[in-house]
Amino acid sequence: MSQKSWSNKQLKRLGNAIRNNEEPSADLPDYDEVMMFYNDVALKTQSRLQNLDWEPLLGARPIEITSRSKTLDTLRQKLQRKATLQLPSVQDIAGVRFEAEMTLDEQDIVTRAIAGMFDHDTKECSKDLREKPQSGYRALHLRLDLECRVEVQVRTHLQGKWANMYEAAADLYGRDIRYDSIPEDRSAGDEVRDLHGISERIAVIENARNRRTCSEISMNDFISRHPEAQNYESIQSAQKIAAELSLKIAEMEEEILYACDRLKNQFNHRQREKQEGQCQDS
């Protein structure tokens, strides 16, 4: 692993040079060396998460754990967006994503498990972006203080699907859409608003699924303690309603996934056309 060989003061000065698009002075650390350090910490964090046995919490469901460090352009944009922000305080230079098919309650449990793994207090280090999303983005974030600051994004499958689609839109329409900006172009603006609407529909689906799962757990627990209850008309009626709700939720989710895939492919196609046009102009 790369070793940290610079002070916070030097890192702040490097950040100011990046913000102002200036060449760093010779006494400052090399940007690539700094990014390698952050990337190594992110990879180490990712490895620890991958080595934990998640089956007791999530069963055999597939889990995707990835890591990345910010690019120079996105880091500069972030520093320019907040004039008082200093490079050592940027939380997500080293980033890890944990994504799985899970309910909102399971997402809470996973977040607490990760915080505990790194001896952090969940209440102090977590940020819930599900009830109050940022430009439609929903997830649970953990801000860990390790060798450097590391942000762990805990996302459900639907939340991750939407986020990937929105990133494709940001590549096309500008990253400002991630900060409540709506493109001036009417067509682009309508599409970004549609994406926000899809995010709201995802929230409805996930809240409905969470309530249904909680009800099923309570019902199954009751029946396990009172086996004769499975013959009660009220229990059978509740089971029928739960099955119908599960089917409806699955149908809604399928529609959302199809819409996300279609839009993401559309954005990627437009981005390729845009790049090809720029190449021809040059």
Residue frames relative to the residue before (quaternion, step in Angstrom):
aa qw qx qy qz dx dy dz
M 1.0000 0.0000 0.0000 0.0000 0.00 0.00 0.00
S 0.5297 -0.6213 0.4710 0.3341 3.57 -1.08 0.76
Q 0.3520 -0.7352 0.5453 0.1957 3.54 -1.14 0.69
K 0.4397 -0.6736 0.5291 0.2702 3.55 -1.07 0.77
S 0.0145 0.8324 -0.5503 0.0636 3.59 -0.46 1.19
W 0.6413 0.4840 -0.3295 0.4959 3.57 1.10 0.66
S 0.4652 -0.6673 0.5107 0.2783 3.54 -1.25 0.46
N 0.6519 -0.4975 0.3902 0.4187 3.56 -1.29 0.26
K 0.6093 0.5562 -0.3486 0.4449 3.57 1.09 -0.71
Q 0.6586 0.4902 -0.3076 0.4810 3.58 0.96 -0.84
L 0.6463 0.5213 -0.3218 0.4550 3.57 1.02 -0.82
K 0.6205 0.5316 -0.3402 0.4654 3.59 1.05 -0.72
R 0.6678 0.4978 -0.3002 0.4649 3.57 0.93 -0.91
L 0.6174 0.5247 -0.3400 0.4774 3.59 1.07 -0.73
G 0.6440 0.5269 -0.3137 0.4575 3.56 1.01 -0.83
N 0.6449 0.5108 -0.3248 0.4666 3.58 0.99 -0.77
A 0.6369 0.5184 -0.3261 0.4682 3.58 1.05 -0.76
I 0.6401 0.5130 -0.3167 0.4762 3.58 1.03 -0.82
R 0.6437 0.5366 -0.3175 0.4437 3.58 0.93 -0.93
N 0.7575 0.3851 -0.1894 0.4920 3.57 0.93 -0.97
N 0.4000 -0.7363 0.4535 0.3037 3.57 1.35 0.08
E 0.4093 0.7003 -0.4639 0.3562 3.54 1.01 0.95
E 0.5382 -0.5903 0.4845 0.3565 3.56 -1.24 0.39
P 0.4236 -0.7113 0.4895 0.2739 3.65 -0.66 1.01
S 0.5221 -0.6267 0.4732 0.3327 3.57 -1.10 0.67
A 0.6803 -0.5445 0.3244 0.3681 3.55 -1.24 0.56
D 0.6708 0.5123 -0.3093 0.4380 3.62 1.11 -0.55
L 0.5979 0.5620 -0.3602 0.4438 3.60 1.28 0.01
P 0.5811 -0.5923 0.4169 0.3711 3.59 -1.13 0.57
D 0.5541 -0.6007 0.4654 0.3399 3.54 -1.20 0.58
Y 0.5487 -0.6425 0.4221 0.3286 3.58 -0.89 0.94
D 0.6642 0.5107 -0.3137 0.4467 3.61 0.88 -0.91
E 0.6342 0.5245 -0.3290 0.4631 3.58 1.06 -0.72
V 0.6407 0.5164 -0.3173 0.4713 3.56 1.01 -0.82
M 0.6776 0.4915 -0.2954 0.4603 3.58 0.90 -0.92
M 0.6104 0.5456 -0.3489 0.4560 3.57 1.10 -0.66
F 0.6262 0.5323 -0.3293 0.4649 3.55 1.05 -0.78
Y 0.6752 0.4852 -0.2938 0.4716 3.58 0.84 -0.99
N 0.6508 0.5213 -0.3153 0.4531 3.57 0.97 -0.84
D 0.6379 0.5242 -0.3263 0.4602 3.58 1.02 -0.78
V 0.6485 0.5033 -0.3199 0.4732 3.60 0.98 -0.81
A 0.6362 0.5223 -0.3251 0.4656 3.59 1.00 -0.81
L 0.6624 0.5039 -0.3023 0.4647 3.59 0.94 -0.88
K 0.6354 0.5225 -0.3241 0.4671 3.57 1.02 -0.79
T 0.6483 0.5056 -0.3084 0.4786 3.58 1.00 -0.82
Q 0.6284 0.5339 -0.3194 0.4670 3.57 0.98 -0.86
S 0.6607 0.5211 -0.3074 0.4444 3.58 0.90 -0.92
R 0.6490 0.5138 -0.3230 0.4588 3.58 0.96 -0.83
L 0.6570 0.5017 -0.3131 0.4675 3.58 0.99 -0.79
Q 0.6635 0.5106 -0.3035 0.4550 3.57 0.99 -0.82
N 0.6876 0.4926 -0.2841 0.4514 3.58 1.08 -0.64
L 0.5617 0.5832 -0.3989 0.4304 3.58 1.25 -0.13
D 0.4315 -0.6845 0.5257 0.2624 3.57 -1.05 0.79
W 0.1378 -0.8291 0.5405 0.0381 3.57 -0.31 1.28
E 0.4441 0.7355 -0.4399 0.2615 3.60 1.23 -0.19
P 0.6315 0.5292 -0.3691 0.4300 3.67 0.92 -0.66
L 0.7132 0.4317 -0.2508 0.4921 3.61 1.15 -0.57
L 0.8336 0.2037 -0.0521 0.5108 3.56 0.89 -0.97
G 0.4766 -0.6758 0.4461 0.3423 3.57 1.22 0.10
A 0.7519 -0.3802 0.2876 0.4554 3.56 -1.10 -0.70
R 0.3514 0.7573 -0.4903 0.2501 3.60 1.24 0.22
P 0.5106 -0.6549 0.4520 0.3257 3.62 -0.96 0.77
I 0.1576 -0.7711 0.6139 0.0600 3.53 -1.11 0.80
E 0.1572 -0.7772 0.6039 0.0808 3.56 -0.95 0.90
I 0.0116 0.7893 -0.6114 0.0559 3.56 -0.63 1.17
T 0.0472 0.8057 -0.5842 0.0857 3.56 -0.60 1.17
S 0.1694 -0.7703 0.6035 0.1172 3.55 -1.29 0.28
R 0.0540 0.7781 -0.6247 0.0372 3.53 -1.25 0.44
S 0.2748 -0.7066 0.6161 0.2135 3.55 -1.36 0.29
K 0.6098 -0.5852 0.3899 0.3656 3.58 -1.13 0.56
T 0.4443 -0.6438 0.5435 0.3047 3.54 -1.20 0.56
L 0.6652 -0.5075 0.3625 0.4105 3.56 -1.24 0.37
D 0.6623 0.5216 -0.3150 0.4359 3.59 0.92 -0.87
T 0.6957 0.4582 -0.2898 0.4713 3.59 0.84 -0.93
L 0.6156 0.5304 -0.3482 0.4675 3.60 1.09 -0.64
R 0.6495 0.5120 -0.3191 0.4629 3.59 0.93 -0.87
Q 0.6477 0.5218 -0.3214 0.4527 3.58 0.94 -0.86
K 0.6581 0.5073 -0.3145 0.4590 3.56 0.97 -0.82
L 0.6638 0.4933 -0.3026 0.4738 3.58 0.96 -0.85
Q 0.6626 0.4938 -0.3067 0.4722 3.59 1.01 -0.72
R 0.6280 0.5485 -0.3385 0.4361 3.57 1.09 -0.68
K 0.7722 0.1831 -0.1014 0.6000 3.60 1.11 -0.69
A 0.3134 -0.8118 0.4649 0.1630 3.54 -0.09 1.35
T 0.7082 0.4597 -0.2650 0.4658 3.60 1.10 -0.63
L 0.5261 0.6494 -0.4079 0.3675 3.59 1.26 -0.21
Q 0.1938 -0.7772 0.5916 0.0921 3.55 -0.91 0.99
L 0.6589 -0.5628 0.3380 0.3672 3.54 -1.09 0.77
P 0.6767 0.4881 -0.3381 0.4353 3.69 0.80 -0.78
S 0.6886 0.4889 -0.2767 0.4585 3.60 1.22 -0.46
V 0.4688 0.6534 -0.4626 0.3731 3.60 1.25 -0.05
Q 0.3596 -0.7991 0.4467 0.1806 3.54 -0.46 1.25
D 0.8114 0.3477 -0.1359 0.4498 3.56 0.92 -0.90
I 0.2495 0.7441 -0.5775 0.2249 3.62 1.00 0.65
A 0.7257 0.2398 -0.1529 0.6265 3.54 1.06 -0.85
G 0.0482 0.8369 -0.5388 0.0835 3.57 -0.43 1.20
V 0.0960 -0.7674 0.6328 0.0379 3.54 -1.13 0.79
R 0.1528 -0.7860 0.5936 0.0799 3.56 -1.01 0.81
F 0.1192 -0.7542 0.6450 0.0314 3.52 -1.00 1.00
E 0.0728 0.8154 -0.5653 0.1013 3.56 -0.52 1.18
A 0.1563 0.7748 -0.5973 0.1359 3.55 -0.94 0.93
E 0.5348 -0.5586 0.5121 0.3737 3.53 -1.34 0.25
M 0.2940 0.7556 -0.5286 0.2516 3.59 -0.36 1.22
T 0.5258 -0.6053 0.4916 0.3398 3.53 -1.28 0.40
L 0.6734 -0.4773 0.3631 0.4323 3.58 -1.28 0.17
D 0.6347 0.5191 -0.3326 0.4660 3.59 1.03 -0.73
E 0.6524 0.4969 -0.3114 0.4801 3.58 1.00 -0.80
Q 0.6005 0.5519 -0.3501 0.4606 3.57 1.10 -0.65
D 0.6258 0.5215 -0.3234 0.4816 3.58 1.06 -0.76
I 0.6683 0.5100 -0.3007 0.4504 3.57 0.91 -0.94
V 0.6380 0.5180 -0.3224 0.4699 3.60 0.97 -0.87
T 0.6445 0.5283 -0.3197 0.4509 3.58 0.95 -0.88
R 0.6661 0.4873 -0.3059 0.4746 3.59 0.92 -0.86
A 0.6339 0.5362 -0.3317 0.4478 3.59 1.03 -0.77
I 0.6621 0.4951 -0.3073 0.4712 3.59 0.96 -0.85
A 0.6419 0.5157 -0.3281 0.4630 3.58 0.92 -0.85
G 0.6716 0.5016 -0.2963 0.4577 3.58 0.93 -0.88
M 0.6011 0.5765 -0.3509 0.4281 3.57 1.08 -0.72
F 0.7656 0.3178 -0.1659 0.5342 3.57 1.10 -0.75
D 0.4994 -0.6987 0.3956 0.3254 3.57 1.27 0.49
H 0.4437 0.6542 -0.4800 0.3806 3.54 0.93 0.96
D 0.4440 -0.6529 0.5437 0.2845 3.56 -1.23 0.57
T 0.4736 -0.7128 0.4346 0.2807 3.58 -0.58 1.15
K 0.6651 0.5225 -0.3170 0.4291 3.59 0.89 -0.90
E 0.7099 0.4645 -0.2605 0.4608 3.55 1.05 -0.74
C 0.7913 0.3495 -0.1676 0.4729 3.60 1.00 -0.72
S 0.6601 0.5173 -0.3198 0.4408 3.63 1.21 -0.09
K 0.1275 -0.7567 0.6376 0.0683 3.52 -1.26 0.59
D 0.2332 -0.7955 0.5516 0.0929 3.55 -0.64 1.18
L 0.0551 -0.8136 0.5787 -0.0141 3.57 -0.52 1.23
R 0.4264 0.7103 -0.4612 0.3176 3.57 1.12 0.60
E 0.7327 0.3837 -0.2320 0.5119 3.60 0.86 -0.91
K 0.7691 0.1798 -0.1059 0.6041 3.58 1.15 -0.65
P 0.0762 -0.8469 0.5257 0.0241 3.59 0.37 1.22
Q 0.3788 -0.6891 0.5676 0.2438 3.54 -1.29 0.41
S 0.8164 -0.1553 0.0391 0.5548 3.57 -0.37 1.29
G 0.7505 -0.3891 0.1997 0.4954 3.58 1.02 0.83
Y 0.5668 0.6115 -0.3876 0.3932 3.60 1.21 -0.33
R 0.0466 -0.7976 0.6007 -0.0279 3.56 -0.81 1.10
A 0.3039 0.7156 -0.5871 0.2255 3.55 -0.96 0.92
L 0.3686 -0.6405 0.5939 0.3182 3.52 -1.38 -0.12
H 0.1404 -0.7995 0.5810 0.0593 3.57 -0.83 1.00
L 0.1600 -0.7476 0.6375 0.0949 3.52 -1.14 0.77
R 0.1635 -0.7801 0.5986 0.0804 3.57 -0.86 0.97
L 0.0835 -0.8362 0.5416 -0.0230 3.53 -0.23 1.35
D 0.2438 -0.7317 0.6181 0.1521 3.55 -1.10 0.80
L 0.0788 0.7933 -0.5916 0.1206 3.56 -0.19 1.32
E 0.7927 -0.1214 0.1177 0.5857 3.63 -0.76 -0.91
C 0.7302 -0.0178 -0.0215 0.6827 3.50 1.37 -0.46
R 0.6540 -0.4797 0.3706 0.4526 3.57 -1.21 -0.06
V 0.0523 -0.7852 0.6170 -0.0077 3.55 -0.97 0.94
E 0.1901 -0.7677 0.6018 0.1111 3.55 -0.96 0.91
V 0.1249 -0.7707 0.6225 0.0548 3.57 -0.83 1.04
Q 0.1770 -0.7737 0.6038 0.0742 3.55 -0.69 1.14
V 0.1252 -0.7763 0.6163 0.0433 3.57 -0.69 1.13
R 0.0593 0.8300 -0.5445 0.1053 3.57 -0.43 1.23
T 0.4420 -0.6285 0.5623 0.3057 3.52 -1.20 0.60
H 0.6915 -0.4696 0.3342 0.4355 3.56 -1.27 0.25
L 0.6774 0.4843 -0.2988 0.4661 3.60 0.92 -0.87
Q 0.6342 0.5254 -0.3302 0.4612 3.58 0.98 -0.80
G 0.6678 0.4957 -0.2934 0.4714 3.57 1.00 -0.84
K 0.6239 0.5435 -0.3339 0.4516 3.57 1.01 -0.82
W 0.6724 0.4877 -0.2920 0.4740 3.56 0.92 -0.93
A 0.6526 0.5257 -0.3214 0.4409 3.61 0.91 -0.90
N 0.6511 0.5084 -0.3189 0.4647 3.60 0.96 -0.81
M 0.6428 0.5138 -0.3165 0.4719 3.56 1.04 -0.79
Y 0.6720 0.5014 -0.2977 0.4564 3.59 0.95 -0.87
E 0.5981 0.5455 -0.3558 0.4670 3.59 1.13 -0.62
A 0.6299 0.5197 -0.3309 0.4729 3.58 1.04 -0.77
A 0.6462 0.5018 -0.3168 0.4798 3.58 1.03 -0.77
A 0.6437 0.5253 -0.3212 0.4545 3.60 1.02 -0.79
D 0.6165 0.5353 -0.3443 0.4636 3.59 1.08 -0.67
L 0.7010 0.4622 -0.2563 0.4788 3.55 1.13 -0.69
Y 0.8159 0.2865 -0.1135 0.4893 3.57 0.79 -1.03
G 0.6357 -0.5198 0.3377 0.4601 3.60 1.26 -0.05
R 0.5224 -0.6853 0.4189 0.2863 3.55 -0.97 0.89
D 0.4862 0.6680 -0.4401 0.3517 3.60 1.22 -0.11
I 0.5568 0.6015 -0.4099 0.4003 3.62 1.15 -0.39
R 0.5929 0.5649 -0.3661 0.4420 3.57 1.24 -0.32
Y 0.7312 0.3507 -0.2010 0.5495 3.58 1.31 -0.18
D 0.7074 -0.5217 0.2375 0.4135 3.54 0.90 1.12
S 0.4845 0.6404 -0.4606 0.3782 3.59 1.17 0.38
I 0.2065 -0.7626 0.6036 0.1074 3.57 -1.03 0.87
P 0.4963 -0.6695 0.4539 0.3152 3.63 -0.75 0.97
E 0.5216 -0.6462 0.4624 0.3107 3.57 -1.09 0.75
D 0.5783 0.5683 -0.3791 0.4460 3.57 1.10 -0.65
R 0.5099 -0.6987 0.4092 0.2904 3.58 -0.71 1.12
S 0.6773 0.4965 -0.2956 0.4554 3.57 0.88 -0.97
A 0.6678 0.4904 -0.2986 0.4737 3.58 0.92 -0.91
G 0.6426 0.5316 -0.3218 0.4483 3.57 1.00 -0.83
D 0.6445 0.5154 -0.3185 0.4664 3.57 1.00 -0.84
E 0.6550 0.5143 -0.3213 0.4508 3.59 0.97 -0.81
V 0.6466 0.5051 -0.3268 0.4689 3.60 0.97 -0.80
R 0.6383 0.5056 -0.3296 0.4778 3.60 1.01 -0.74
D 0.6149 0.5380 -0.3427 0.4637 3.58 1.06 -0.73
L 0.6306 0.5314 -0.3299 0.4595 3.57 1.03 -0.79
H 0.6333 0.5133 -0.3322 0.4744 3.58 1.01 -0.75
G 0.6346 0.5301 -0.3264 0.4580 3.57 1.08 -0.75
I 0.6220 0.5283 -0.3341 0.4715 3.58 1.05 -0.74
S 0.6194 0.5449 -0.3358 0.4546 3.57 1.03 -0.77
E 0.6453 0.5119 -0.3179 0.4696 3.58 1.00 -0.82
R 0.6495 0.5093 -0.3186 0.4662 3.58 1.00 -0.77
I 0.6108 0.5385 -0.3450 0.4668 3.57 1.06 -0.69
A 0.6380 0.5275 -0.3282 0.4550 3.58 0.98 -0.83
V 0.6334 0.5249 -0.3258 0.4660 3.58 1.01 -0.81
I 0.6581 0.5141 -0.3044 0.4582 3.58 0.91 -0.95
E 0.7160 0.4648 -0.2733 0.4435 3.57 0.77 -1.01
N 0.6382 0.4998 -0.3400 0.4768 3.60 1.03 -0.62
A 0.6411 0.5141 -0.3235 0.4691 3.58 1.03 -0.77
R 0.6541 0.5070 -0.3127 0.4661 3.58 0.95 -0.85
N 0.6516 0.5224 -0.3237 0.4447 3.57 0.97 -0.81
R 0.6580 0.4962 -0.3059 0.4768 3.59 0.97 -0.86
R 0.6440 0.5239 -0.3230 0.4544 3.58 0.97 -0.84
T 0.6628 0.5080 -0.3054 0.4576 3.57 0.93 -0.91
C 0.6413 0.5183 -0.3243 0.4636 3.58 0.97 -0.82
S 0.6518 0.5118 -0.3089 0.4666 3.58 1.00 -0.84
E 0.6485 0.5199 -0.3171 0.4568 3.57 0.98 -0.86
I 0.6444 0.5180 -0.3244 0.4596 3.56 0.96 -0.85
S 0.6633 0.5003 -0.3044 0.4658 3.59 0.94 -0.89
M 0.6655 0.5048 -0.3023 0.4592 3.58 0.95 -0.89
N 0.6734 0.4927 -0.3001 0.4622 3.58 0.90 -0.89
D 0.6273 0.5268 -0.3322 0.4675 3.55 1.09 -0.71
F 0.6463 0.5200 -0.3142 0.4617 3.57 0.99 -0.85
I 0.6750 0.4925 -0.2951 0.4634 3.58 0.94 -0.93
S 0.6276 0.5386 -0.3464 0.4428 3.60 1.03 -0.72
R 0.7045 0.4319 -0.2577 0.5007 3.58 1.13 -0.63
H 0.7710 0.1750 -0.0990 0.6042 3.55 1.25 -0.49
P 0.1902 -0.8399 0.4967 0.1079 3.63 0.38 1.21
E 0.6290 0.5574 -0.3516 0.4124 3.58 1.01 -0.69
A 0.5547 0.6469 -0.3819 0.3578 3.59 1.22 -0.45
Q 0.5741 0.6067 -0.3899 0.3876 3.59 1.13 -0.49
N 0.6566 0.4831 -0.3141 0.4866 3.59 1.24 -0.24
Y 0.4851 0.6599 -0.4434 0.3642 3.60 1.25 -0.11
E 0.5391 -0.6350 0.4504 0.3214 3.56 -1.01 0.83
S 0.6466 0.5317 -0.3217 0.4424 3.60 0.99 -0.83
I 0.6539 0.5018 -0.3122 0.4724 3.60 1.01 -0.79
Q 0.6580 0.5053 -0.3104 0.4641 3.57 0.94 -0.87
S 0.6322 0.5237 -0.3229 0.4710 3.58 1.06 -0.75
A 0.6560 0.5087 -0.3044 0.4672 3.58 0.99 -0.87
Q 0.6429 0.5189 -0.3192 0.4642 3.58 1.05 -0.77
K 0.6345 0.5263 -0.3240 0.4641 3.56 1.05 -0.76
I 0.6513 0.5079 -0.3081 0.4721 3.57 0.97 -0.87
A 0.6445 0.5254 -0.3157 0.4572 3.58 1.01 -0.85
A 0.6510 0.5129 -0.3127 0.4639 3.58 1.00 -0.83
E 0.6480 0.5074 -0.3108 0.4754 3.58 1.00 -0.82
L 0.6465 0.5143 -0.3146 0.4676 3.58 1.00 -0.82
S 0.6292 0.5351 -0.3317 0.4557 3.58 1.01 -0.81
L 0.6502 0.5151 -0.3093 0.4650 3.56 0.99 -0.84
K 0.6590 0.5082 -0.3039 0.4637 3.57 0.97 -0.88
I 0.6415 0.5162 -0.3197 0.4688 3.59 0.97 -0.84
A 0.6474 0.5190 -0.3161 0.4600 3.59 0.95 -0.88
E 0.6504 0.5108 -0.3173 0.4641 3.59 0.98 -0.81
M 0.6573 0.5048 -0.3047 0.4694 3.58 0.96 -0.86
E 0.6485 0.5140 -0.3164 0.4639 3.57 1.00 -0.82
E 0.6351 0.5285 -0.3318 0.4552 3.59 0.97 -0.82
E 0.6428 0.5180 -0.3194 0.4652 3.58 1.01 -0.80
I 0.6557 0.5118 -0.3072 0.4624 3.58 0.97 -0.87
L 0.6642 0.5045 -0.3104 0.4560 3.58 0.88 -0.91
Y 0.6374 0.5181 -0.3261 0.4680 3.57 1.00 -0.78
A 0.6611 0.5065 -0.3052 0.4617 3.59 0.94 -0.91
C 0.6479 0.5208 -0.3169 0.4567 3.59 0.97 -0.83
D 0.6685 0.4954 -0.3013 0.4657 3.59 0.89 -0.93
R 0.6583 0.5173 -0.3115 0.4494 3.57 0.95 -0.90
L 0.6929 0.4743 -0.2813 0.4646 3.58 0.87 -0.93
K 0.6411 0.5206 -0.3361 0.4528 3.57 0.95 -0.81
N 0.6523 0.5019 -0.3132 0.4739 3.60 0.94 -0.85
Q 0.6306 0.5357 -0.3192 0.4620 3.54 1.07 -0.76
F 0.6647 0.4924 -0.2974 0.4767 3.58 0.93 -0.88
N 0.6554 0.5103 -0.3150 0.4592 3.58 0.93 -0.86
H 0.6365 0.5251 -0.3249 0.4622 3.57 1.02 -0.80
R 0.6661 0.4913 -0.3024 0.4729 3.59 0.93 -0.86
Q 0.6271 0.5355 -0.3382 0.4534 3.56 1.05 -0.75
R 0.6433 0.5092 -0.3233 0.4716 3.59 0.99 -0.80
E 0.6426 0.5137 -0.3223 0.4683 3.58 0.98 -0.82
K 0.6365 0.5317 -0.3168 0.4603 3.57 1.03 -0.83
Q 0.6742 0.4864 -0.2940 0.4717 3.58 0.93 -0.90
E 0.6420 0.5150 -0.3284 0.4634 3.60 0.99 -0.80
G 0.6408 0.5279 -0.3165 0.4588 3.57 1.05 -0.76
Q 0.6433 0.5140 -0.3143 0.4724 3.56 1.06 -0.81
C 0.6385 0.5262 -0.3276 0.4562 3.59 1.03 -0.76
Q 0.6597 0.5063 -0.3038 0.4650 3.59 1.01 -0.83
D 0.6432 0.5305 -0.3175 0.4518 3.58 1.06 -0.77
S 0.6885 0.4732 -0.2794 0.4733 3.56 1.09 -0.77
